[in-house]
Amino acid sequence: MRFLRTLVTFSSLFLVIFAAPATQKDSVLSSISAVSQAVQANKDAINRYQGGSLAAIPVGRKNYDCWYALREAHAKLTDTKFTPKESDEVVQHFTSLNQASIELLDLYRQKAPVLNQAGASFLVPIMMQALFREADDYSAALQALMPERYSAPMKQVTVDHTAAWNEAFAAYDPTRNAEPVQQWRTLLSVFSPALTYLI
């Protein structure tokens, strides 16, 4: 019996010592998966939303979860560069995540009338601004770890995401014209970092 316990102990130690360490790519793909799950939960929440101030609170929480997942993903990055093969995988998964994010932004655009009616027209753009900023920072950080030839597809992700974000953001702008829109964004850029923690 003692021999069996000793054998199990040594086997466990062997597995721990010789287990392959997680690579930067593995960590990033795991983070992207976590963000994707948060985005899906956010999509489900906004899809269910039919109006009302109290009912908007769970939606705000799911939006915060997305922001937090992105923040965590960014924090886990190291200085280790991706190989071309790893970059292919990361770009593929990040592009899929971006598509899901674009679908989420479109849902927020569609729900703008009921969210505006619920009095959430000020908070929603703040949450969107915080999410956009975090996603943009994470995308830039990933791109910096890739060979130069991957800058084009990563920049395209940013272009597509920005276009969707602009459309969704405009649905919550109370002024509906270009000059005040810029003033509104400037105001948000000042206050959104602090207000993010209140969401």
Secondary structure, 3 states (H helix, E strand, C coil): CHHHHHHHHHHHHHHHHHCCCCCHHHHHHHHHHHHHHHHHHHHHHHHHCCCCCCCHHHHHHHHHHHHHHHHHHHHCCCCCCCCHHHHHHHHHHHHHHHHHHHHHHHHHHHCHHHHHHCCCCCHHHHHHHHHHHHHHHHHHHHHHCCCHHHHHHHHHHHHHHHHHHHHHHHCCCCCCCHHHHHHHHHHHHHHHHHHHCCC
